[in-house]
Amino acid sequence: MNKRIYKNRPSDYNQEGGFLMAESFHNYTNSIWLDSFMFQRHWLPKLPSKGLKNSVLQ
């Protein structure tokens, strides 16, 4: 494990490496989901093409 990633969380050093990898992967996928959600909420209503909007939201 690259411990520089978790330098601000020393308590996690006592956990297994799998816990750190699973949590970092969970945070990574959460940020991707949040970014796509905010993109849909903010930009898609402003797009002129309703066909694109419907195809992405379905």
Secondary structure, 3 states (H helix, E strand, C coil): CCCCCCCCCHHHHHCCHHHHHHHHHHHHHHHHHHHHHHHHHHCHHHCCCHHHHHHHHC
